[in-house]
Amino acid sequence: MVHTPLSNSIPARIVLDIDVIDLQHAVLFDLIELMQEGESDVEMCINTLGRYTAMHFKFEESLMRSERYVEHPQHLEMHQEFEARSVQFKQELQQAQSPEARATLLNEVLVFVRDWLIKHIDKVDRHLFSDKNLYTLPSE
């Protein structure tokens, strides 16, 4: 069976061929794409991205705990570092006064999130889900 995400915004090279995970990743890239288009409420997108990322991380972490994933502490630390940086971005956005400062910050957020997700999914998540038979995933 060919697995494909619902979105074209996720880079094909990081698709893991696990529908439930790929679909969650695709939503994250869709939110990034919405922010890049500049037609959305930036703060709403950043807040939604933060909430959805937290939900996705909790989902992954529950799989790691249930399967006693050896590298769980390191993976969890990466998630926590990402979430801390997201909080920092929100604070900086609230303090940004001018439209130019907000636009610069938004670009920084987009580059950071996109680059972090690509690297994390391609290396860390790919390793986590390398043996698809280890995990009990929701029906695909």
N, C-alpha and C positions, 0 to 999 in steps of 0.2 A: 504494500500500500504506500502511495506517495503522500507524505505529510507536507502540507503547505500552510503557512500562517494566513490569516485573513487579510493581512496588510502587506503592501509593497514597501512600506517604510523601513522594515527591518532588513538589514543587509543579508543577502542570501548566504554568505559564507559563515554566518554565525547561527544559522538555523540548526537546531539540535535533533530534529526529527522526533520530538516528543511533543505532541500536540498541545497538551495543557501548559507546558513550559513555554513553547514557542508562541502561543497565543498571548500569554502574559507579557512576554518580551515585546511582542508586536504592539501591544497597547502602550507600552512605555515609549517606543519609537514613534507611535502615532501622536502622542502628547508632545514630543520634541518637535515633530513636524508642524503641529498646530502653532507652537510658539514661533517657529521659524517663519511661518507665513505672516505673522504679525497682525492677523485679523482677530485674534482672540484676546481676552483679558489675561494679561501676562501673570498677574498675581494668582488668578484662579487656576491657570494652567500649572504654575509652580506648586501651588497647594495640592492640586489633584495629583501631580506627578509625585509629590512627597508622600501622600496618603497611599497611592497605588503601589509605589515602590516598597513602602513599609509592609503592605499586605503581601506583596510578592515575596519579600524577604522572609516573612513569617512562614509562608507556604514552603519555601525551600528549606528553611531551618527545621520545620516539623519533619520533613522527609529525612534530613540528616540525622535528627535525633532518633527517629523510629528505626532507622537502619544502622545506627551507631557508626556513622561516617567518621573515620579516623581523623580527617582534617577539619572536622566541624569547628573547633575553636578558631583556627586561622580564617576560615570562611566567614564565620560570625563576626570576627574582628573587621574584616573588609566591609561587611554590611554596616557595621557600626560607624566606621570611618566615613562611609558615603553619607549616612544619615546625619552625622555631625556636620559635614560640609554643606549639606542641604539646609540645615538650620542656619548656618553662617550666611549662606546666600540669601535666605529669607530676611535676615536681619539687615544685611547690606542693602537689599532692595527697599526695605522700609525707610532706610536712611538716605537713599539716593534722592536728591532734590530735583535735579534737572532732567528733562527728557533725554538729553545726551548721556548723562550718567546712568540712567535706567537702561538705555539701549546698549551701552557698553557692558553693563553688568549682565544683561540678558544674553548677550553674545557669549560672555564668559561662562555663564551657566550652561548654555546649550553645548558649547564645545566640551566643557568638563563632563557633563552627563553623558553625552553621546560617546566620547572617547572612553570614559570609564566603563560604560555598559558593554561596548564592543570588546574591550580587553577582558573584562570580567567574564562575560558569556563565553568568549572564544577559548579562554584558558581555564578558568576556575570552574564555571558551570559545565563546560564540556567534560572536564575531568570528573566532576561530581556525578554526572549522568552517563559516564562512559559505559557502564554496565547497566543497561536499561532493565535487566531482569532483577536487579537488586531492590528496586523500588516498587511499592504498591501505589500506583497512580490512579486517579479517578478514571473511569471509563472514557476512552477516547472515541 
